[in-house]
């Protein structure tokens, strides 16, 4: 089976495409675009019309044109009318993006009119019209996102020398009902590629050794907060620590494919800062809490911050708040906000309202980005450590400096140290460790200004209320690597990738835009799940078993339900089984039947969350929840009629006449008769309904299929 981790595709990426509204025509760009007498605009229009049929009914036309630093023009074009819209972007004679629907588009529901294999042909034909030569080299990347019920989504990647080129891609979505390409997005190069040799000097086994030695996989603690249950849970996991870590196939050098510095740091810092953004208290509530609990007042909090940060001496207090996070109810955060009299300089800090410990700090001055670097990496790291030793000694003692943050800071100094414009600063990360394992996302994060050597920002993300389970026996990191890289999941293999330096800039090379292109070992797609360290079972971000989506069955050849099951699968409706086969003759449980019926909206929900959704929608009523029980034909009719919104009528059993030869149990006649009337369920050859019989998987497929058809 394929998994989410091996087929991640951004089905909504085209929503971010640049069309006319995003390119207002300024005097400069309008003049630039018209400098050739309109020939460029005309060529752009014809480029779109060679690929897409623009109906005459889309009579309103708008355009914009922008110019990049290399003088390349990008035309954004849009056509609209009462019954449609089309938008496109063109540069250098190539269609970069398209979005919309040219003409009337049927609103789909239920099973799709176009199967996935047919939609794939339509997508390939579209690519062929864009660039016939390039289309032949574009290999389908089985994206594996949970398939939308309105479109078939595809992702293609260029292959050269039998190796994927991961920075040249095309993404398309095809309407399941009209067959039209609804969205298209191209990412590639304008110039001809110049690629290094595809013959690696480092073999796959050695690349694996280097990757593991660089801590590419992390055995750590993960945590999850359940907002419904209002409780946190902690679990151990093996996870891909750094999705951007790759191994140069020619030298064995560890490389970063990330386009900036420490994206994980940015995410964790944001999470730490947002931890204080829980339910704010009114002034009256703040006063009450202060009086009862003896929390630090704003003045006391300001004094604590001023003792650590002399920059506050020239700023005035502009506001304060008290808040706590649902995931850490024991922590109350007193946040204070400061600014200079002219508003150019600002600062923010927060303290633990009970203890006065500093939790965060941020300082902004426009002057701090001017001038060359005056502080080296070693001095900056020493300043960070001195601060933590003085103001967070207990937490600092339980933390381990992430060596990669030091390497990235060294690269930052090399990239920017002699430049007049400085980035934010050196970023150091000190991860929290418990029982010898990193607590993912928790730690102390410090940014030191490159020019002044002062703390630019600080954030403490640390939940003292978490309970960490003992680790127990675990599989090795090599075994975990092998599970992640199984062919049906993802592959750690060869690909061509762009490599960036530590400053986030593309390095010298032959990438057509200043980037260096290297042959590397990397994941075909970074796994979106983790592994339970005890046995390598895939788990989700909440620590519970990962629900793998279904993309095909191997045991339906010649079965009467084969066509129905296949069409449902092509429409995003699937039945999960432990074996991965469909097992058409096997019984179907209540939960499995309901999840089949609600495939598009249930995949990420655990059992409790799913049944809360079912009960909230009225499909399952109080006392009816029985996940493991086989669903009877009676209950299948009841659930299907509620799904169709017919419960109000079908529950009035006294107005219905039994259409079958056998007796119908009390309380089910309306559902059974309505199911027959709507062609959702029928009787056997003898004309009997057989309501007490457990539904088979094949019969469940038939009921789901007919229920979807009844909605159309």
C-alpha positions as CSV (number, residue, x, y, z in Angstrom):
1,X,0.0,0.0,0.0
2,X,1.0,3.6,-0.6
3,X,1.0,6.0,2.2
4,X,0.5,9.8,2.7
5,X,4.2,10.1,3.4
6,X,5.2,8.9,0.0
7,X,2.8,11.0,-2.0
8,X,2.5,14.4,-0.5
9,X,1.1,16.9,-3.0
10,X,-0.2,20.4,-2.4
11,X,-3.6,20.1,-4.0
12,X,-4.3,23.7,-3.1
13,X,-1.0,25.1,-4.3
14,X,-2.6,26.6,-7.3
15,X,-4.7,28.8,-5.0
16,X,-1.5,30.7,-4.5
17,X,-0.9,31.3,-8.3
18,X,-0.2,34.7,-9.5
19,X,-3.0,36.1,-11.7
20,X,-4.1,39.5,-12.8
21,X,-5.3,40.7,-9.4
22,X,-1.8,40.1,-8.0
23,X,-0.2,42.1,-10.8
24,X,-1.7,45.5,-10.9
25,X,-0.5,47.3,-14.0
26,X,1.6,50.2,-12.8
27,X,2.8,52.9,-15.2
28,X,6.2,51.2,-15.4
29,X,5.1,47.7,-16.0
30,X,2.4,48.8,-18.5
31,X,5.0,50.7,-20.4
32,X,7.4,47.8,-20.3
33,X,4.8,45.4,-21.6
34,X,3.7,47.7,-24.3
35,X,7.2,48.6,-25.5
36,X,7.1,46.0,-28.2
37,X,3.9,47.3,-29.7
38,X,1.8,44.7,-27.9
39,X,3.5,41.8,-29.5
40,X,4.5,40.3,-26.2
41,X,1.0,40.5,-24.8
42,X,-0.4,39.0,-28.0
43,X,2.1,36.1,-27.9
44,X,1.2,35.5,-24.2
45,X,-2.5,35.3,-25.1
46,X,-1.8,32.9,-27.9
47,X,0.4,30.8,-25.7
48,X,-2.6,30.2,-23.3
49,X,-5.1,29.6,-26.1
50,X,-2.8,26.9,-27.6
51,X,-3.3,25.0,-24.4
52,X,-6.7,25.9,-23.1
53,X,-9.9,26.5,-25.0
54,X,-11.2,29.9,-23.8
55,X,-14.9,30.2,-24.7
56,X,-16.2,33.3,-26.3
57,X,-18.7,33.7,-23.4
58,X,-15.7,34.7,-21.2
59,X,-15.8,38.1,-22.8
60,X,-14.2,40.2,-20.1
61,X,-10.4,40.3,-20.4
62,X,-7.8,41.8,-18.1
63,X,-4.1,41.6,-17.9
64,X,-1.0,42.7,-16.0
65,X,2.7,42.4,-16.5
66,X,5.6,42.4,-14.1
67,X,9.4,42.4,-14.7
68,X,11.9,40.7,-12.5
69,X,15.5,41.7,-11.7
70,X,16.7,39.8,-14.8
71,X,14.4,41.7,-17.0
72,X,12.0,38.8,-17.6
73,X,8.4,39.7,-18.2
74,X,5.6,37.7,-16.7
75,X,2.1,38.2,-18.1
76,X,-0.9,37.5,-16.0
77,X,-4.1,37.2,-18.0
78,X,-7.7,36.6,-17.0
79,X,-10.9,36.0,-18.8
80,X,-14.3,36.1,-17.1
81,X,-18.0,35.9,-17.8
82,X,-21.3,35.1,-16.2
83,X,-20.6,31.4,-16.4
84,X,-16.9,31.0,-16.0
85,X,-13.4,32.2,-15.3
86,X,-9.9,31.5,-16.6
87,X,-6.6,32.9,-15.3
88,X,-3.1,32.2,-16.5
89,X,0.5,33.4,-16.1
90,X,3.0,33.3,-19.0
91,X,6.7,33.9,-19.1
92,X,9.2,33.4,-22.0
93,X,6.5,31.7,-24.1
94,X,5.7,29.1,-21.5
95,X,2.5,28.7,-19.6
96,X,3.5,28.9,-15.9
97,X,0.0,28.5,-14.4
98,X,-3.6,28.2,-15.1
99,X,-6.7,28.3,-12.9
100,X,-10.4,28.3,-13.4
101,X,-13.2,26.7,-15.4
102,X,-13.8,27.6,-19.0
103,X,-17.5,27.5,-19.3
104,X,-20.2,25.8,-17.2
105,X,-18.8,23.3,-14.8
106,X,-21.2,20.7,-13.3
107,X,-21.2,20.7,-9.5
108,X,-20.2,17.1,-8.7
109,X,-21.4,15.0,-5.8
110,X,-21.2,11.3,-5.2
111,X,-19.2,9.0,-7.5
112,X,-17.2,10.7,-10.2
113,X,-18.0,10.7,-13.9
114,X,-14.3,10.5,-14.8
115,X,-12.0,7.8,-13.6
116,X,-8.5,8.5,-12.5
117,X,-6.9,6.8,-15.4
118,X,-8.9,8.9,-17.8
119,X,-8.1,12.0,-15.8
120,X,-4.4,11.1,-16.0
121,X,-4.7,11.0,-19.8
122,X,-6.3,14.4,-19.8
123,X,-3.5,15.8,-17.6
124,X,-0.8,14.3,-19.8
125,X,-2.5,15.8,-22.9
126,X,-2.5,19.2,-21.2
127,X,1.2,18.9,-20.5
128,X,1.8,17.9,-24.1
129,X,0.2,21.1,-25.3
130,X,2.3,23.1,-22.9
131,X,5.6,21.6,-24.0
132,X,5.5,18.4,-26.0
133,X,9.2,17.6,-25.6
134,X,9.3,18.2,-21.9
135,X,6.1,16.3,-21.3
136,X,7.7,13.1,-22.5
137,X,10.3,13.4,-19.7
138,X,7.8,14.2,-16.9
139,X,7.3,11.2,-14.6
140,X,4.1,10.9,-12.5
141,X,4.8,11.3,-8.8
142,X,2.1,9.3,-7.1
143,X,1.3,12.1,-4.7
144,X,-0.9,10.1,-2.4
145,X,-2.8,12.9,-0.7
146,X,-6.2,11.9,0.3
147,X,-8.0,12.2,-2.9
148,X,-10.4,15.1,-3.2
149,X,-13.9,14.1,-4.3
150,X,-14.1,17.0,-6.8
151,X,-10.8,16.7,-8.6
152,X,-8.1,14.2,-9.5
153,X,-4.8,15.7,-8.5
154,X,-1.5,14.8,-10.2
155,X,2.1,15.8,-9.6
156,X,4.8,15.2,-12.3
157,X,8.6,15.6,-11.9
158,X,11.3,15.8,-14.6
159,X,13.5,12.8,-15.1
160,X,17.0,13.1,-16.7
161,X,19.4,10.2,-17.0
162,X,16.9,8.1,-15.2
163,X,17.1,10.4,-12.1
164,X,14.4,12.7,-10.8
165,X,15.0,16.4,-11.0
166,X,13.1,17.6,-7.9
167,X,13.0,21.3,-8.7
168,X,11.3,20.9,-12.1
169,X,7.7,19.9,-11.4
170,X,4.2,20.3,-12.8
171,X,1.0,20.0,-10.7
172,X,-2.4,19.6,-12.2
173,X,-6.0,18.9,-11.0
174,X,-8.7,17.5,-13.3
175,X,-12.3,18.0,-12.5
176,X,-13.9,14.6,-11.8
177,X,-17.1,15.6,-13.5
178,X,-16.4,17.8,-16.4
179,X,-13.0,16.4,-17.3
180,X,-11.4,19.9,-17.5
181,X,-8.0,20.8,-16.1
182,X,-9.0,23.1,-13.3
183,X,-5.6,24.0,-12.0
184,X,-2.0,23.8,-13.4
185,X,1.2,25.0,-11.9
186,X,4.7,24.7,-13.3
187,X,7.9,25.1,-11.3
188,X,11.1,24.9,-13.4
189,X,13.9,26.7,-15.1
190,X,13.8,29.1,-18.1
191,X,17.2,28.0,-19.4
192,X,18.5,24.6,-20.5
193,X,19.6,22.4,-17.6
194,X,23.2,21.5,-17.1
195,X,23.3,18.5,-14.8
196,X,26.2,16.7,-13.2
197,X,27.0,13.1,-13.8
198,X,24.3,10.6,-12.8
199,X,27.0,8.0,-11.8
200,X,27.4,8.2,-8.0
201,X,30.7,7.7,-6.3
202,X,29.0,7.0,-3.0
203,X,26.7,3.9,-3.0
204,X,23.3,3.8,-1.3
205,X,24.6,1.8,1.7
206,X,27.3,4.4,2.5
207,X,24.8,7.2,2.0
208,X,22.6,5.6,4.6
209,X,25.5,5.3,7.1
210,X,26.4,9.0,6.6
211,X,22.7,10.1,7.0
212,X,22.3,8.2,10.2
213,X,25.6,9.5,11.5
214,X,24.3,13.0,10.9
215,X,21.2,12.2,13.0
216,X,18.9,12.3,10.1
217,X,16.5,10.1,12.1
218,X,15.7,11.1,15.7
219,X,14.5,8.9,18.5
220,X,12.6,11.5,20.6
221,X,9.5,12.3,22.6
222,X,6.6,13.7,20.8
223,X,3.5,15.3,22.4
224,X,-0.1,16.0,21.5
225,X,-2.8,18.1,23.0
226,X,-6.4,16.8,22.6
227,X,-8.5,19.9,22.7
228,X,-11.7,17.9,23.1
229,X,-10.4,15.8,25.9
230,X,-8.4,18.8,27.3
231,X,-5.4,16.7,28.0
232,X,-1.8,16.2,26.8
233,X,-0.1,13.0,25.9
234,X,3.6,12.2,25.4
235,X,4.9,9.3,23.4
236,X,8.3,8.1,22.0
237,X,8.8,8.1,18.2
238,X,11.4,7.7,15.5
239,X,11.0,10.6,13.1
240,X,12.9,12.2,10.2
241,X,14.6,14.9,12.1
242,X,15.6,17.2,9.3
243,X,13.7,16.8,6.0
244,X,16.3,18.9,4.2
245,X,19.3,16.7,5.1
246,X,20.7,15.1,1.9
247,X,24.0,13.3,1.1
248,X,26.1,14.4,-1.9
249,X,26.3,11.3,-4.1
250,X,29.7,12.2,-5.5
251,X,31.5,13.3,-2.2
252,X,29.5,11.9,0.7
253,X,29.2,15.4,2.1
254,X,26.0,16.2,4.2
255,X,24.0,18.9,2.5
256,X,21.0,21.0,3.4
257,X,18.3,21.4,0.8
258,X,16.5,23.9,2.9
259,X,16.2,27.4,1.3
260,X,16.7,29.2,4.6
261,X,18.3,28.9,8.0
262,X,16.8,26.4,10.4
263,X,13.2,26.2,9.3
264,X,12.5,23.9,12.3
265,X,13.7,26.7,14.6
266,X,11.3,29.1,13.1
267,X,8.4,26.7,13.6
268,X,9.3,26.0,17.1
269,X,9.9,29.6,18.0
270,X,6.5,30.5,16.6
271,X,4.9,27.7,18.6
272,X,6.6,28.9,21.7
273,X,5.5,32.5,21.1
274,X,1.9,31.4,20.4
275,X,1.8,29.4,23.6
276,X,0.9,32.5,25.5
277,X,-1.9,33.4,23.2
278,X,-4.6,31.4,25.0
279,X,-7.7,32.8,26.6
280,X,-6.9,36.4,27.6
281,X,-8.4,37.7,30.9
282,X,-10.4,40.8,31.4
283,X,-9.0,43.5,33.7
284,X,-11.4,42.4,36.4
285,X,-10.3,38.8,36.1
286,X,-6.7,39.8,36.1
287,X,-7.1,41.6,39.3
288,X,-8.9,38.7,40.9
289,X,-6.3,36.2,39.8
290,X,-3.5,38.5,41.0
291,X,-5.1,39.0,44.4
292,X,-5.8,35.3,44.9
293,X,-2.7,33.7,43.5
294,X,-0.1,36.4,44.1
295,X,1.0,36.5,40.5
296,X,3.6,39.0,39.4
297,X,2.2,42.4,38.6
298,X,3.1,44.2,35.3
299,X,5.5,46.4,37.3
300,X,7.2,43.3,38.8
301,X,7.4,41.7,35.3
302,X,8.8,44.9,33.8
303,X,11.5,44.9,36.5
304,X,12.5,41.3,35.8
305,X,12.8,42.1,32.1
306,X,14.7,45.3,32.7
307,X,17.3,43.4,34.8
308,X,18.0,41.2,31.8
309,X,17.7,43.6,28.9
310,X,19.1,47.1,29.3
311,X,17.5,48.1,26.0
312,X,14.3,48.7,28.0
313,X,15.7,51.8,29.6
314,X,14.8,54.0,26.6
315,X,11.4,52.5,26.0
316,X,8.0,53.0,27.5
317,X,5.4,50.3,28.4
318,X,2.5,50.4,25.9
319,X,0.5,47.4,27.1
320,X,0.3,44.1,29.0
321,X,-1.7,41.0,29.2
322,X,-2.1,37.8,31.2
323,X,-2.9,34.5,29.5
324,X,-2.4,30.8,29.7
325,X,-2.3,28.0,27.1
326,X,-4.9,25.2,27.1
327,X,-2.0,22.7,26.7
328,X,-0.2,24.0,29.8
329,X,-2.9,25.2,32.3
330,X,-0.3,25.5,35.1
331,X,1.6,28.3,33.2
332,X,0.3,31.8,33.3
333,X,2.2,34.2,31.0
334,X,2.5,37.9,31.8
335,X,3.3,39.7,28.5
336,X,4.5,43.3,28.2
337,X,4.8,45.4,25.1
338,X,7.2,48.4,24.7
339,X,8.0,51.1,22.2
340,X,10.1,54.2,21.7
341,X,8.4,57.6,21.6
342,X,8.8,57.8,17.9
343,X,7.5,54.3,17.4
344,X,10.5,53.1,15.5
345,X,11.8,50.8,18.2
346,X,9.7,48.1,19.8
347,X,10.1,45.2,22.2
348,X,8.1,42.5,23.7
349,X,8.8,40.3,26.7
350,X,6.9,37.8,28.9
351,X,7.5,36.2,32.3
352,X,6.0,33.3,34.2
353,X,3.4,35.1,36.2
354,X,3.9,32.9,39.2
355,X,7.8,32.7,39.4
356,X,8.9,35.8,37.4
357,X,11.1,33.6,35.1
358,X,11.7,35.2,31.7
359,X,9.8,33.2,29.0
360,X,10.3,35.4,25.9
361,X,12.0,38.5,24.6
362,X,12.0,40.3,21.2
363,X,13.6,43.5,20.3
364,X,13.4,45.4,17.0
365,X,15.4,48.5,15.9
366,X,15.8,49.4,12.2
367,X,19.4,50.4,12.9
368,X,20.4,46.9,13.9
369,X,20.4,45.6,10.4
370,X,22.9,48.2,9.3
371,X,26.7,47.8,9.3
372,X,29.0,44.9,9.0
373,X,29.1,42.1,11.5
374,X,31.1,43.0,14.6
375,X,30.3,39.8,16.6
376,X,31.7,36.4,15.7
377,X,29.8,33.1,16.2
378,X,31.9,32.1,19.2
379,X,31.2,35.3,21.1
380,X,27.5,35.2,20.2
381,X,27.2,31.6,21.5
382,X,29.0,32.6,24.7
383,X,26.6,35.4,25.2
384,X,23.6,33.1,24.7
385,X,25.0,30.6,27.3
386,X,25.7,33.4,29.8
387,X,22.1,34.6,29.5
388,X,20.7,31.0,30.0
389,X,23.0,30.3,32.9
390,X,21.8,33.4,34.7
391,X,18.1,33.6,33.8
392,X,17.1,29.9,33.0
393,X,19.6,27.8,34.9
394,X,17.4,24.8,35.7
395,X,16.1,24.5,32.1
396,X,19.6,25.1,30.7
397,X,20.9,22.2,32.7
398,X,18.4,19.9,31.1
399,X,19.1,21.1,27.6
400,X,21.6,20.1,24.9
401,X,22.9,22.6,22.3
402,X,21.8,21.6,18.8
403,X,25.2,21.5,16.9
404,X,23.4,22.1,13.6
405,X,22.3,25.6,14.8
406,X,26.0,26.4,15.5
407,X,27.0,25.2,12.0
408,X,24.2,27.3,10.4
409,X,25.3,30.3,12.4
410,X,28.9,29.8,11.1
411,X,27.5,29.6,7.6
412,X,25.5,32.8,8.3
413,X,28.6,34.6,9.4
414,X,30.5,33.4,6.3
415,X,27.7,34.5,4.0
416,X,26.8,37.9,5.6
417,X,29.7,38.9,7.8
418,X,31.2,41.3,5.2
419,X,27.9,42.7,3.9
420,X,26.4,46.0,4.7
421,X,22.9,44.5,5.3
422,X,22.7,42.0,8.1
423,X,20.1,39.3,8.7
424,X,18.2,38.8,12.0
425,X,21.1,37.2,13.8
426,X,22.8,34.0,14.9
427,X,20.2,31.5,16.0
428,X,21.0,28.9,18.7
429,X,18.8,26.1,19.8
430,X,19.0,24.3,23.1
431,X,16.8,21.2,23.0
432,X,15.1,19.9,26.1
433,X,16.1,16.3,26.9
434,X,14.2,13.9,29.2
435,X,15.3,10.3,29.9
436,X,18.1,10.9,27.3
437,X,15.6,11.8,24.5
438,X,14.9,15.1,22.9
439,X,11.4,16.4,23.7
440,X,10.4,17.5,20.2
441,X,9.6,21.2,19.9
442,X,10.6,22.0,23.4
443,X,13.7,24.0,24.4
444,X,15.3,27.3,24.6
445,X,15.8,29.4,21.5
446,X,18.2,32.4,21.4
447,X,18.9,34.9,18.6
448,X,22.0,37.0,19.0
449,X,22.4,40.2,17.0
450,X,25.4,39.9,14.6
451,X,26.4,43.6,15.0
452,X,25.9,44.4,18.7
453,X,26.2,40.9,20.3
454,X,23.0,41.5,22.3
455,X,20.1,39.1,22.6
456,X,17.8,39.9,19.7
457,X,15.1,37.4,20.8
458,X,14.6,34.6,23.2
459,X,11.9,32.0,23.6
460,X,11.3,29.3,26.1
461,X,8.9,26.5,25.0
462,X,8.8,24.1,28.0
463,X,5.8,22.3,29.5
464,X,6.5,21.2,33.0
465,X,3.1,19.4,33.3
466,X,4.0,16.8,30.7
467,X,4.5,13.2,31.9
468,X,7.1,11.3,30.0
469,X,6.8,7.5,29.7
470,X,9.8,5.2,30.1
471,X,11.4,4.3,26.8
472,X,11.6,0.5,27.0
473,X,13.1,-1.7,24.2
474,X,13.5,0.0,20.8
475,X,14.5,-0.9,17.3
476,X,17.7,0.5,15.9
477,X,17.8,3.7,13.9
478,X,19.0,1.6,10.9
479,X,15.9,-0.6,11.2
480,X,13.7,2.5,11.4
481,X,15.5,3.9,8.3
482,X,14.7,0.7,6.4
483,X,11.0,0.9,7.4
484,X,10.8,4.6,6.3
485,X,12.5,3.7,3.0
486,X,10.4,0.7,2.0
487,X,9.4,0.9,-1.7
488,X,5.7,1.2,-0.8
489,X,6.4,4.1,1.5
490,X,9.2,6.4,0.4
491,X,12.7,5.8,-1.0
492,X,16.0,7.3,0.0
493,X,17.6,7.4,-3.4
494,X,19.2,9.5,-6.1
495,X,17.8,12.8,-7.3
496,X,19.0,16.1,-8.6
497,X,18.5,18.9,-6.2
498,X,19.4,22.5,-5.7
499,X,21.8,23.2,-2.8
500,X,21.7,26.4,-0.8
501,X,24.4,27.8,1.4
502,X,23.8,28.5,5.1
503,X,22.7,32.0,4.5
504,X,19.7,30.8,2.5
505,X,21.3,31.9,-0.8
506,X,21.7,29.6,-3.8
507,X,25.4,28.7,-4.3
508,X,27.3,29.0,-7.5
509,X,26.7,26.5,-10.2
510,X,24.9,25.7,-13.4
511,X,21.3,25.8,-12.2
512,X,20.3,28.4,-14.7
513,X,19.5,30.9,-11.9
514,X,22.8,30.8,-9.9
515,X,22.0,27.7,-8.0
516,X,24.3,24.7,-7.7
517,X,22.7,21.5,-8.8
518,X,24.0,18.3,-7.2
519,X,23.3,14.6,-7.4
520,X,22.2,13.7,-3.9
521,X,20.7,10.9,-1.9
522,X,17.4,12.1,-0.4
523,X,13.9,11.0,0.3
524,X,11.6,10.7,-2.7
525,X,9.2,12.4,-0.3
526,X,9.8,13.1,3.3
527,X,7.6,10.8,5.4
528,X,4.7,12.6,7.0
529,X,4.4,10.1,9.8
530,X,6.7,8.8,12.6
531,X,7.4,5.2,13.8
532,X,6.6,3.6,17.2
533,X,10.2,2.8,18.4
534,X,9.2,-0.5,20.0
535,X,8.2,-2.2,16.7
536,X,8.4,0.4,13.8
537,X,4.6,0.7,13.4
538,X,3.7,4.0,11.7
539,X,2.1,6.5,14.0
540,X,0.4,9.9,13.4
541,X,1.3,13.2,15.1
542,X,-1.0,12.3,18.0
543,X,0.9,9.1,18.7
544,X,-1.9,6.9,17.6
545,X,-1.7,4.3,14.7
546,X,-1.4,6.0,11.4
547,X,-4.4,5.4,9.1
548,X,-2.9,4.6,5.8
549,X,-5.1,5.6,2.8
550,X,-6.1,2.9,0.3
551,X,-5.1,3.1,-3.4
552,X,-5.9,-0.3,-4.8
553,X,-7.0,-3.8,-4.0
554,X,-5.5,-7.1,-5.3
555,X,-8.4,-9.5,-4.7
556,X,-11.3,-8.2,-6.8
557,X,-10.5,-9.6,-10.2
558,X,-13.8,-10.9,-11.7
559,X,-15.8,-10.2,-8.6
560,X,-19.3,-8.8,-9.2
561,X,-18.4,-5.7,-7.0
562,X,-15.1,-5.0,-8.8
563,X,-16.4,-2.2,-10.9
564,X,-18.3,-0.6,-8.1
565,X,-15.4,-0.7,-5.7
566,X,-13.0,0.6,-8.3
567,X,-15.3,3.5,-9.2
568,X,-15.7,4.4,-5.5
569,X,-12.0,4.3,-5.0
570,X,-11.5,6.6,-8.0
571,X,-13.9,9.0,-6.3
572,X,-12.0,9.0,-3.0
573,X,-14.2,6.4,-1.2
574,X,-12.3,3.4,0.2
575,X,-12.6,0.7,2.8
576,X,-9.6,0.1,5.0
577,X,-8.6,-3.5,5.9
578,X,-5.7,-4.9,7.8
579,X,-4.5,-7.0,5.0
580,X,-4.7,-4.3,2.3
581,X,-7.0,-6.4,0.2
582,X,-10.7,-5.7,-0.1
583,X,-11.9,-9.0,1.3
584,X,-15.3,-8.7,-0.4
585,X,-16.9,-11.7,1.3
586,X,-15.9,-10.6,4.8
587,X,-18.2,-8.9,7.3
588,X,-18.1,-5.1,7.7
589,X,-18.1,-3.5,11.1
590,X,-20.2,-0.5,12.0
591,X,-17.2,1.9,12.1
592,X,-15.8,0.6,8.8
593,X,-19.1,1.0,7.1
594,X,-19.6,4.6,8.3
595,X,-16.0,5.5,7.5
596,X,-16.6,4.1,4.0
597,X,-19.6,6.3,3.6
598,X,-17.8,9.3,4.9
599,X,-14.3,8.6,3.3
600,X,-13.5,12.2,2.3
601,X,-13.9,13.6,5.8
602,X,-12.9,10.8,8.2
603,X,-9.3,9.9,7.4
604,X,-7.6,12.0,10.0
605,X,-10.1,11.4,12.8
606,X,-9.5,8.7,15.4
607,X,-12.3,6.6,16.6
608,X,-13.6,9.0,19.2
609,X,-13.3,12.0,16.9
610,X,-15.1,10.2,14.1
611,X,-18.0,9.1,16.3
612,X,-18.3,12.6,17.7
613,X,-18.7,13.8,14.1
614,X,-21.3,11.0,13.4
615,X,-23.3,11.9,16.5
616,X,-23.1,15.6,15.8
617,X,-24.5,15.1,12.3
618,X,-27.3,12.8,13.6
619,X,-26.1,9.8,11.6
620,X,-25.5,7.9,14.9
621,X,-27.8,8.5,17.8
622,X,-27.2,8.1,21.5
623,X,-26.7,4.5,22.4
624,X,-26.1,3.3,18.8
625,X,-22.3,3.5,18.9
626,X,-20.9,0.0,18.5
627,X,-17.7,0.3,16.4
628,X,-16.6,-3.4,16.3
629,X,-20.1,-4.9,15.8
630,X,-20.9,-6.2,12.3
631,X,-23.4,-3.8,10.7
632,X,-26.7,-5.4,9.8
633,X,-28.7,-4.7,6.7
634,X,-31.2,-3.0,8.9
635,X,-28.6,-0.6,10.3
636,X,-27.0,-0.1,6.9
637,X,-30.4,1.2,5.6
638,X,-30.9,3.4,8.7
639,X,-27.4,5.0,8.4
640,X,-27.7,5.4,4.6
641,X,-31.1,7.2,4.9
642,X,-29.7,9.5,7.7
643,X,-26.7,10.2,5.5
644,X,-29.1,11.3,2.7
645,X,-31.0,13.6,5.1
646,X,-34.2,11.5,5.0
647,X,-34.4,10.5,8.7
648,X,-37.3,12.8,9.5
649,X,-39.5,11.0,6.9
650,X,-38.0,7.5,7.2
651,X,-38.4,7.4,11.0
652,X,-42.2,7.7,10.6
653,X,-42.6,3.9,10.2
654,X,-46.4,4.0,10.5
655,X,-46.8,5.6,7.0
656,X,-44.9,2.9,5.1
657,X,-45.9,-0.4,3.6
658,X,-43.5,-3.4,3.7
659,X,-42.2,-3.9,0.1
660,X,-40.5,-7.2,0.9
661,X,-41.7,-10.8,1.4
662,X,-40.2,-11.2,4.9
663,X,-41.2,-9.3,8.0
664,X,-39.3,-6.2,9.0
665,X,-38.2,-5.6,12.6
666,X,-39.9,-2.9,14.6
667,X,-38.4,0.5,14.1
668,X,-36.9,-0.2,10.7
669,X,-39.8,-0.3,8.3
670,X,-39.4,3.3,7.2
671,X,-35.7,3.0,6.6
672,X,-36.1,-0.3,4.7
673,X,-38.9,0.9,2.5
674,X,-37.2,4.2,1.8
675,X,-33.9,2.4,0.9
676,X,-35.8,0.4,-1.7
677,X,-37.7,3.4,-3.0
678,X,-34.4,5.3,-3.5
679,X,-32.7,2.3,-5.0
680,X,-30.1,2.3,-2.2
681,X,-30.9,-1.3,-1.1
682,X,-33.0,-4.2,-2.5
683,X,-34.0,-7.7,-1.5
684,X,-32.6,-11.1,-2.5
685,X,-33.8,-13.3,-5.4
686,X,-36.7,-14.5,-3.3
687,X,-37.8,-10.9,-2.6
688,X,-36.7,-10.9,1.1
689,X,-34.8,-8.1,2.7
690,X,-33.0,-10.2,5.4
691,X,-32.4,-7.3,7.7
692,X,-30.7,-9.3,10.5
693,X,-27.9,-10.5,8.2
694,X,-24.5,-8.9,8.6
695,X,-23.5,-6.8,5.5
696,X,-20.5,-8.1,3.6
697,X,-17.8,-5.7,2.4
698,X,-18.9,-6.1,-1.2
699,X,-22.5,-5.3,-0.2
700,X,-21.3,-2.3,1.8
701,X,-19.6,-1.0,-1.4
702,X,-22.9,-1.4,-3.2
703,X,-24.9,0.5,-0.5
704,X,-22.3,3.3,-0.4
705,X,-22.2,3.6,-4.2
706,X,-26.0,3.7,-4.5
707,X,-26.3,6.2,-1.6
708,X,-23.9,8.5,-3.4
709,X,-25.9,8.2,-6.6
710,X,-29.0,9.0,-4.7
711,X,-27.5,12.3,-3.7
712,X,-26.8,13.4,-7.2
